[in-house]
Amino acid sequence: QVQLVESGGGLVQAGGSLRLSCAASGRTFSNCPMGWFRQAPGKEREFVAAISRSGGRTVYADSVKGRFTISRDNAKNTVYLQMNSLKVEDTAAYYCAAAPPVRPTTPNDSEYDYWGQGTQVTVSS
């Protein structure tokens, strides 16, 4: 069993920044690839970013590349998503997810078996 708790969402103006955090417990965190996904109202869930066990490899969706940075602190069992230059279209509920240790670092949401409850990010114009 894995528990994931996101925090850091909120309301921000376009061009602003937010940092999301996801605290994990229940599984050896350092063994798990981690990912961030988002879902806007009326839209399907989409991949945002993923990070390998050690943090040495990261993958980003084209829509956030150059603006968002995923990182992790295995000593704190926490993964982060630094979001800069936010756009109105970034408005969504953001979810972190954990994959089993044997899975690769991937944008495929079916590879992740535990999900957080989500944190809302709203970007105003």
N, CA, C and O of each residue as an XYZ file, in Angstrom:
500
protein
N       0.847     -1.198      0.000
C       0.000      0.000      0.000
C       0.885      1.251      0.000
O       1.870      1.330      0.733
N       0.521      2.203     -0.818
C       1.263      3.454     -0.920
C       0.298      4.608     -0.736
O      -0.794      4.614     -1.303
N       0.701      5.570      0.049
C      -0.087      6.789      0.215
C       0.681      7.956     -0.401
O       1.870      8.151     -0.147
N      -0.027      8.712     -1.207
C       0.549      9.890     -1.853
C      -0.321     11.093     -1.521
O      -1.537     11.060     -1.710
N       0.297     12.137     -1.036
C      -0.445     13.337     -0.654
C       0.182     14.546     -1.338
O       1.324     14.915     -1.065
N      -0.596     15.156     -2.236
C      -0.124     16.345     -2.940
C      -0.469     17.609     -2.155
O      -1.431     17.646     -1.388
N       0.337     18.629     -2.367
C       0.065     19.936     -1.789
C       0.716     20.994     -2.677
O       1.519     20.680     -3.556
N       0.351     22.252     -2.430
C       0.987     23.347     -3.136
C       0.166     23.975     -4.235
O       0.584     24.969     -4.828
N      -1.004     23.412     -4.521
C      -1.840     24.006     -5.547
C      -2.442     25.325     -5.078
O      -2.330     25.692     -3.908
N      -3.082     26.033     -6.007
C      -3.713     27.290     -5.652
C      -4.050     28.109     -6.874
O      -4.042     27.617     -8.003
N      -4.348     29.371     -6.625
C      -4.707     30.312     -7.686
C      -3.516     31.225     -7.952
O      -2.939     31.791     -7.024
N      -3.156     31.362     -9.208
C      -2.013     32.190     -9.574
C      -2.321     32.878    -10.892
O      -3.078     32.353    -11.709
N      -1.746     34.035    -11.100
C      -1.930     34.742    -12.369
C      -1.035     34.154    -13.445
O       0.016     33.580    -13.161
N      -1.465     34.306    -14.660
C      -0.655     33.853    -15.789
C       0.735     34.487    -15.717
O       0.884     35.678    -15.442
N       1.737     33.662    -15.971
C       3.113     34.108    -15.869
C       3.739     33.825    -14.524
O       4.954     33.941    -14.364
N       2.924     33.455    -13.559
C       3.410     33.181    -12.224
C       3.948     31.769    -12.068
O       4.060     31.016    -13.036
N       4.280     31.425    -10.820
C       4.885     30.136    -10.514
C       4.210     29.483     -9.320
O       3.656     30.152     -8.447
N       4.271     28.168     -9.307
C       3.844     27.373     -8.164
C       4.772     26.178     -8.055
O       5.344     25.733     -9.051
N       4.919     25.661     -6.848
C       5.637     24.408     -6.663
C       4.726     23.416     -5.964
O       4.263     23.647     -4.847
N       4.481     22.315     -6.642
C       3.697     21.227     -6.065
C       4.623     20.236     -5.374
O       5.754     20.008     -5.805
N       4.119     19.658     -4.296
C       4.846     18.610     -3.583
C       3.966     17.382     -3.481
O       2.739     17.480     -3.448
N       4.602     16.233     -3.431
C       3.888     14.970     -3.253
C       4.683     14.143     -2.242
O       5.786     13.677     -2.528
N       4.103     13.975     -1.062
C       4.744     13.193     -0.007
C       4.264     11.752     -0.091
O       3.064     11.488     -0.170
N       5.206     10.831     -0.075
C       4.895      9.416     -0.240
C       5.217      8.624      1.023
O       6.138      8.955      1.771
N       4.442      7.583      1.234
C       4.707      6.669      2.338
C       4.199      5.290      1.954
O       3.338      5.158      1.084
N       4.731      4.266      2.600
C       4.218      2.927      2.433
C       5.004      2.018      1.512
O       4.853      0.799      1.591
N       5.819      2.553      0.659
C       6.654      1.759     -0.240
C       8.015      2.429     -0.222
O       8.109      3.634      0.009
N       9.056      1.676     -0.459
C      10.383      2.288     -0.495
C      10.418      3.297     -1.634
O      10.535      2.931     -2.804
N      10.319      4.542     -1.282
C      10.134      5.618     -2.254
C      11.251      5.644     -3.282
O      11.008      5.869     -4.468
N      12.457      5.418     -2.832
C      13.592      5.550     -3.742
C      13.607      4.474     -4.824
O      14.368      4.581     -5.786
N      12.782      3.441     -4.681
C      12.700      2.383     -5.689
C      11.690      2.682     -6.786
O      11.623      1.956     -7.778
N      10.905      3.741     -6.623
C       9.751      3.961     -7.492
C       9.956      5.102     -8.477
O      10.277      6.219     -8.073
N       9.775      4.834     -9.764
C       9.614      5.963    -10.683
C       8.343      6.722    -10.288
O       7.368      6.117     -9.843
N       8.361      8.033    -10.450
C       7.233      8.867    -10.066
C       6.805      9.730    -11.241
O       7.605     10.065    -12.115
N       5.532     10.081    -11.243
C       5.029     10.916    -12.325
C       4.032     11.936    -11.825
O       3.440     11.788    -10.755
N       3.859     12.977    -12.622
C       2.808     13.966    -12.415
C       1.894     13.942    -13.646
O       2.348     13.887    -14.789
N       0.602     13.984    -13.365
C      -0.416     14.034    -14.402
C      -1.389     15.153    -14.061
O      -1.391     15.659    -12.938
N      -2.213     15.538    -15.026
C      -3.215     16.564    -14.742
C      -4.486     16.273    -15.524
O      -4.472     15.596    -16.553
N      -5.572     16.801    -15.007
C      -6.856     16.634    -15.671
C      -7.671     17.906    -15.529
O      -7.978     18.343    -14.420
N      -8.014     18.485    -16.648
C      -8.860     19.669    -16.672
C     -10.321     19.238    -16.817
O     -10.593     18.148    -17.320
N     -11.254     20.073    -16.386
C     -12.671     19.712    -16.502
C     -13.050     19.385    -17.948
O     -12.740     20.139    -18.871
N     -13.723     18.250    -18.127
C     -14.174     17.858    -19.446
C     -13.106     17.281    -20.342
O     -13.363     16.984    -21.509
N     -11.895     17.117    -19.804
C     -10.806     16.587    -20.610
C     -10.253     15.312    -19.990
O     -10.474     15.030    -18.812
N      -9.540     14.557    -20.792
C      -8.916     13.347    -20.295
C      -7.661     13.691    -19.493
O      -7.056     14.749    -19.668
N      -7.295     12.774    -18.621
C      -6.067     12.953    -17.865
C      -4.880     12.930    -18.826
O      -4.849     12.139    -19.769
N      -3.908     13.801    -18.581
C      -2.747     13.851    -19.456
C      -1.455     13.845    -18.639
O      -1.402     14.302    -17.498
N      -0.443     13.316    -19.267
C       0.881     13.240    -18.663
C       1.507     14.616    -18.594
O       1.348     15.426    -19.508
N       2.225     14.883    -17.502
C       2.951     16.140    -17.360
C       4.461     15.889    -17.297
O       5.220     16.436    -18.098
N       4.892     15.058    -16.341
C       6.326     14.821    -16.171
C       6.539     13.532    -15.395
O       5.665     13.090    -14.650
N       7.710     12.933    -15.577
C       8.076     11.732    -14.842
C       9.551     11.794    -14.496
O      10.336     12.479    -15.151
N       9.914     11.051    -13.438
C      11.291     11.054    -12.975
C      11.687      9.646    -12.551
O      10.883      8.905    -11.984
N      12.931      9.288    -12.830
C      13.419      7.963    -12.498
C      13.686      7.830    -11.004
O      13.577      8.797    -10.251
N      14.035      6.624    -10.593
C      14.245      6.338     -9.168
C      15.301      7.248     -8.544
O      15.123      7.766     -7.442
N      16.367      7.424     -9.248
C      17.477      8.224     -8.710
C      17.310      9.708     -8.992
O      17.987     10.544     -8.393
N      16.407     10.027     -9.904
C      16.256     11.411    -10.343
C      17.129     11.776    -11.521
O      17.119     12.916    -11.986
N      17.887     10.803    -12.002
C      18.820     11.090    -13.080
C      18.185     11.218    -14.455
O      18.788     11.770    -15.375
N      16.977     10.710    -14.590
C      16.286     10.809    -15.880
C      14.909     11.424    -15.681
O      14.163     11.027    -14.786
N      14.586     12.382    -16.511
C      13.280     13.023    -16.465
C      12.663     13.026    -17.856
O      13.365     13.040    -18.867
N      11.347     13.014    -17.885
C      10.583     13.045    -19.128
C       9.491     14.096    -18.967
O       8.870     14.193    -17.908
N       9.255     14.882    -20.015
C       8.255     15.945    -19.949
C       7.323     15.887    -21.144
O       7.705     15.470    -22.237
N       6.099     16.312    -20.910
C       5.186     16.554    -22.023
C       5.674     17.781    -22.783
O       6.240     18.701    -22.194
N       5.454     17.787    -24.070
C       5.902     18.923    -24.886
C       5.290     20.234    -24.406
O       5.917     21.289    -24.494
N       4.074     20.162    -23.904
C       3.350     21.378    -23.513
C       3.961     22.071    -22.295
O       3.685     23.246    -22.053
N       4.787     21.356    -21.526
C       5.361     21.954    -20.319
C       6.875     22.032    -20.376
O       7.498     22.604    -19.481
N       7.474     21.468    -21.408
C       8.925     21.431    -21.503
C       9.491     22.846    -21.493
O       9.018     23.720    -22.221
N      10.506     23.063    -20.664
C      11.111     24.378    -20.544
C      10.452     25.266    -19.519
O      11.005     26.304    -19.154
N       9.272     24.878    -19.041
C       8.567     25.678    -18.027
C       8.444     24.944    -16.692
O       8.504     25.565    -15.631
N       8.272     23.627    -16.745
C       8.094     22.816    -15.538
C       9.362     21.996    -15.288
O      10.067     21.607    -16.219
N       9.629     21.748    -14.009
C      10.756     20.909    -13.620
C      10.318     19.926    -12.549
O       9.807     20.322    -11.502
N      10.520     18.645    -12.816
C      10.231     17.617    -11.821
C      11.530     17.269    -11.109
O      12.594     17.203    -11.724
N      11.427     17.049     -9.812
C      12.593     16.659     -9.029
C      12.121     15.803     -7.864
O      10.924     15.694     -7.601
N      13.068     15.204     -7.179
C      12.704     14.371     -6.036
C      13.783     14.451     -4.988
O      14.954     14.690     -5.284
N      13.360     14.244     -3.744
C      14.271     14.157     -2.606
C      13.969     12.825     -1.932
O      12.999     12.709     -1.183
N      14.792     11.830     -2.197
C      14.515     10.489     -1.661
C      14.674     10.441     -0.144
O      14.071      9.591      0.511
N      15.457     11.318      0.409
C      15.600     11.361      1.872
C      14.318     11.856      2.537
O      14.042     11.529      3.691
N      13.541     12.645      1.801
C      12.290     13.187      2.340
C      11.061     12.487      1.767
O       9.929     12.857      2.076
N      11.289     11.471      0.930
C      10.170     10.745      0.305
C       9.202     11.690     -0.395
O       7.985     11.550     -0.275
N       9.745     12.635     -1.112
C       8.927     13.666     -1.725
C       9.359     13.916     -3.164
O      10.548     13.931     -3.482
N       8.362     14.112     -4.024
C       8.619     14.517     -5.404
C       7.978     15.890     -5.604
O       6.926     16.192     -5.041
N       8.634     16.702     -6.410
C       8.199     18.083     -6.608
C       7.903     18.353     -8.085
O       8.409     17.671     -8.976
N       7.077     19.358     -8.311
C       6.865     19.863     -9.659
C       6.919     21.380     -9.574
O       5.978     22.018     -9.102
N       8.017     21.950    -10.031
C       8.157     23.397    -10.098
C       7.564     23.869    -11.411
O       7.983     23.440    -12.486
N       6.581     24.757    -11.313
C       5.865     25.224    -12.499
C       6.094     26.723    -12.647
O       5.674     27.508    -11.797
N       6.748     27.111    -13.709
C       7.022     28.512    -14.000
C       6.298     28.938    -15.268
O       5.848     28.101    -16.049
N       6.191     30.235    -15.462
C       5.545     30.791    -16.668
C       4.196     30.131    -16.914
O       3.888     29.707    -18.028
N       3.412     30.054    -15.872
C       2.129     29.354    -15.971
C       1.194     30.043    -16.959
O       1.183     31.267    -17.098
N       0.415     29.212    -17.637
C      -0.547     29.672    -18.619
C      -1.957     29.280    -18.174
O      -2.137     28.369    -17.366
N      -2.939     29.977    -18.708
C      -4.325     29.651    -18.362
C      -4.624     28.187    -18.663
O      -5.359     27.527    -17.929
N      -4.050     27.694    -19.742
C      -4.313     26.294    -20.147
C      -3.653     25.260    -19.242
O      -3.866     24.060    -19.413
N      -2.846     25.721    -18.270
C      -2.299     24.802    -17.281
C      -3.296     24.523    -16.147
O      -3.040     23.675    -15.292
N      -4.408     25.221    -16.140
C      -5.426     25.016    -15.110
C      -5.935     23.585    -15.150
O      -6.396     23.104    -16.186
N      -5.847     22.904    -13.998
C      -6.249     21.497    -13.918
C      -6.052     21.014    -12.483
O      -5.443     21.690    -11.653
N      -6.579     19.841    -12.225
C      -6.213     19.110    -11.010
C      -4.948     18.325    -11.325
O      -4.877     17.624    -12.334
N      -3.960     18.447    -10.463
C      -2.665     17.781    -10.670
C      -2.537     16.606     -9.709
O      -2.817     16.719     -8.515
N      -2.105     15.479    -10.260
C      -1.995     14.242     -9.494
C      -0.579     13.699     -9.583
O       0.026     13.699    -10.655
N      -0.053     13.236     -8.458
C       1.196     12.493     -8.536
C       0.870     11.006     -8.501
O      -0.171     10.590     -7.992
N       1.773     10.226     -9.047
C       1.567      8.799     -9.166
C       2.887      8.071     -8.979
O       3.956      8.581     -9.313
N       2.782      6.862     -8.436
C       3.956      6.025     -8.196
C       3.854      4.753     -9.020
O       2.792      4.137     -9.103
N       4.957      4.371     -9.622
C       5.006      3.130    -10.396
C       5.735      2.057     -9.592
O       6.534      2.382     -8.714
N       5.473      0.802     -9.877
C       6.223     -0.274     -9.205
C       7.705     -0.182     -9.533
O       8.071      0.360    -10.576
N       8.548     -0.694     -8.676
C       9.994     -0.574     -8.887
C      10.484     -1.110    -10.222
O      11.495     -0.629    -10.735
N       9.801     -2.088    -10.801
C      10.299     -2.689    -12.044
C       9.918     -1.893    -13.280
O      10.404     -2.185    -14.372
N       9.066     -0.904    -13.132
C       8.588     -0.152    -14.286
C       9.604      0.911    -14.705
O      10.385      1.393    -13.884
N       9.585      1.269    -15.980
C      10.478      2.339    -16.440
C       9.905      3.712    -16.112
O       8.775      3.833    -15.640
N      10.692      4.724    -16.365
C      10.221      6.098    -16.268
C       9.418      6.380    -17.533
O       9.969      6.394    -18.633
N       8.118      6.604    -17.374
C       7.254      6.564    -18.547
C       6.116      7.563    -18.453
O       5.665      7.880    -17.352
N       5.643      8.066    -19.586
C       4.454      8.924    -19.604
C       3.147      8.131    -19.640
O       2.067      8.722    -19.629
N       3.234      6.824    -19.683
C       2.058      5.972    -19.810
C       1.391      5.800    -18.457
O       1.965      5.189    -17.556
N       0.181      6.334    -18.306
C      -0.445      6.304    -16.984
C      -0.806      4.896    -16.524
O      -0.984      4.668    -15.328
N      -0.917      3.957    -17.441
C      -1.249      2.589    -17.041
C      -0.095      1.904    -16.305
O      -0.296      0.864    -15.678
N       1.099      2.471    -16.373
C       2.248      1.895    -15.682
C       2.270      2.269    -14.200
O       3.045      1.694    -13.436
N       1.442      3.213    -13.784
C       1.447      3.699    -12.409
C       0.318      3.024    -11.633
O      -0.809      2.915    -12.119
N       0.636      2.577    -10.432
C      -0.381      1.825     -9.700
C      -0.911      2.529     -8.457
O      -1.873      2.056     -7.852
N      -0.317      3.629     -8.067
C      -0.845      4.389     -6.932
C      -0.916      5.866     -7.306
O      -0.029      6.414     -7.960
N      -2.011      6.486     -6.862
C      -2.289      7.875     -7.216
C      -2.666      8.678     -5.978
O      -3.278      8.163     -5.043
N      -2.289      9.938     -5.994
C      -2.724     10.833     -4.939
C      -4.133     11.343     -5.196
O      -4.766     10.995     -6.193
N      -4.608     12.166     -4.287
C      -5.980     12.668     -4.379
C      -6.079     13.907     -5.254
O      -7.181     14.309     -5.626
N      -4.974     14.507     -5.581
C      -4.944     15.650     -6.479
C      -4.916     16.977     -5.748
O      -5.388     17.095     -4.617
N      -4.355     17.969     -6.413
C      -4.350     19.339     -5.920
C      -4.690     20.258     -7.091
O      -4.176     20.088     -8.196
N      -5.555     21.226     -6.837
C      -6.058     22.080     -7.912
C      -5.109     23.241     -8.178
O      -4.656     23.924     -7.260
N      -4.828     23.442     -9.440
C      -4.060     24.602     -9.899
C      -4.954     25.410    -10.831
O      -5.451     24.894    -11.832
N      -5.150     26.666    -10.497
C      -5.968     27.545    -11.323
C      -5.134     28.756    -11.723
O      -4.612     29.478    -10.873
N      -5.019     28.964    -13.025
C      -4.235     30.076    -13.555
C      -5.195     31.076    -14.184
O      -5.934     30.743    -15.110
N      -5.179     32.295    -13.675
C      -6.083     33.325    -14.175
C      -5.359     34.228    -15.177
O      -4.140     34.393    -15.129
N      -6.145     34.802    -16.078
C      -5.558     35.671    -17.115
C      -5.430     37.106    -16.641
O      -4.957     37.963    -17.388
